[in-house]
């Protein structure tokens, strides 16, 4: 069995990570929003070129407020632009971490599941050979695969 990951954190490391996450959850999360799928689809998207255009338009709007239509708040425009800049920076810093977390969860979960399957296979063999205690373990673990049991047995016999 290939061992891709072996992660052990000290209690201090675990505490520090949980504190950092708690800080994000208490400081940033309340200021964020969540959008529905439909809302996400309907919004114009900002990429790098659009960010440059929007930044330049904001600079001009601040310099020439007399040219800004009354239905645009230059203050809110600036606030949204600054938020975009900050949030994009946070996302760029968190993206490698999130990708590594996803990959590590997948690898560690896969390795643990493979070990469980190997153990289950050995327990079934032990139960078949009447090793004391093995049948109860095999029966309990077999519940994971109970969906494979035919729910409608052939009644034409």
Buried (B, 14 or more C-beta within 10 A) or exposed (E): EEEEEEEEEEEEEEEEEEEEEEEEEEEEEEEEEEEEEEEEEEEEEBEEEEBEEBEEEBEEBEEEEEEBEEEEEEEEBBEBBEEBEEEEEEEEEEEEEEEEEEEEEEBBEBBEEEEEEEEBEEBBEBBEEEBEEBBEBBEEBBEEEEEEEEEEEEEEE
